[in-house]
Amino acid sequence: MIFTPLLHRLGAQTLTVWLLGCLGIGTLLLHVAGVLALAVAGIVLFGMANGALTLARSELLVLAYRPEDYGTANGRLARPVNLAQALTPFGMGLLFTLTGGYGWSLTVLAGLAGVSILKLLRGGAALLTYASEPPLP
């Protein structure tokens, strides 16, 4: 409902940076467990950003790859994403077991969102150059 207008207004890369920021902020808001309203806001913000990032990833791929390479690029990108999603419960459970709470898990997730923002900002200039490169092997 709001993704498309924001995409047209901000562009795919800027919107993705904002969504990653919302993901990190939503995660950090969960640290304030004593304040229910902040925890609920964190859950909503995290959920909306996580869902919209799926759409943003597709938009970035459309900008970066030719139509004939899109499926291969999307498949290659999906593999590490799916692996991370499969291993996250194990990793977060391990951190919970070792630390006795979710504080470190939430900190790691927020940190990963921050690293993703930096990577996108640093590599974003090269993003649009991929479309003119030869097809993937």
N, C-alpha and C positions, 0 to 999 in steps of 0.2 A: 504494500500500500504506500509506504513512504520511500522504499528503496529506489524505484525508478525516478521519481523527481529528484532525489538526492544524487543519483548517478548522473543525471543530465546536468545538474547544477555544479557538482564538484568534480566529476570525472572519476573513472574507475580507481586510479591509484590513490587520489586524495581520500575518496570514500573508504577505501580499504584501510588506509592509515587510521582514519577516524574510528572505524569498526574495531580494529585491533586495540586502539586506545580504550574504547568502551568495554572490550573484553577484559582488559587489565583492570580498569576501574571497577567493573562489576565484581571481579575476583577480590580486589582489595576491600570492597564494601562488605564482603562476607566475613572479614576479620572482625568487624564490629558486631559480634554475635549478641551482645547485650541489648542492642537497639534493633527491635524487630523491623521497624520501617526501613532502616538502612540495609538490613539483610534481604528484605523483600525487594528493595530497589536493586540491590546487587544481583539477585537471581534473575529479575526481569531484564536488566541491562545485559547481563551475560548471555541469557537465552536469545534475546533479539540480535545481539551482535554475532553470536555463533551461527544462527540461522542465516543472517544476511551475508556472512562471510562465504557461505557456499555459493551464493549468487555472485558475489564480488570476484571470487576465484575464476568463475566462468568468464566474466567480463574481462579480466586481465588476460586470460588465455586467448580470447578473441582478438585482443589488441596485439598480442605478442606473436601469434602463430597464424600461418595461412590456413584456410579452411581444410585443405587436404592433410595438414599436420596436426590439426586440433585434437582429434581423437587419440592419437599417439601421445601427444603432450599431456592431455588430461589423464590418460591412463598411467603415465609415468609419475605424474604428480599425485594421483590418488593412492598409489602404493605406499609411500611413506606416511601420508595422512592417515590412511586406514590402519597402518601398523601402529602409529602413535596413539590413535583412538583405542586400539585393542590393548596396548600396553599401559595406558594411563591408569586404569583402575588398579592394576598390579603395583605400579610405581607409587601411586598415592596411598594405597593400602600399606605398602612397605614403610613409607614415610610416617604414616599414622602409627604403625606398630613401633617404630623406632623412637618417635618423639612424643607419643601419647596424645596427639591432637592434630588438627588439620592446618595449624598455622604455617608450618613449613611447606605443606602441599600448596596452599593458596599463594604463598610467596613465590614458589617456583613457577606456578602458572602465570602469575602477574609478571614475573621476570621474563618468561618466555614470550609473553605478549609484547613487552618492551623491546626485546631482541628482534622480534619479527618486524616491529615498526622501523627500527634502525636498518635492518636488512632491506626492507622495501624502499626506504628513503635513499639509501646508498646505491641500490641496484636499480632503482626506478628509471633513471635516465637511460639505462641500456635496455629497458623493457621493450620499448617500441622498435628497437633496431632488429630484434629477432625476426620480425615479420619478413624482412628482406633477405634473410639468410637461407641457405639451401635446406631442403627438407631433412627431417630427422632420419637417421639410418634405421 
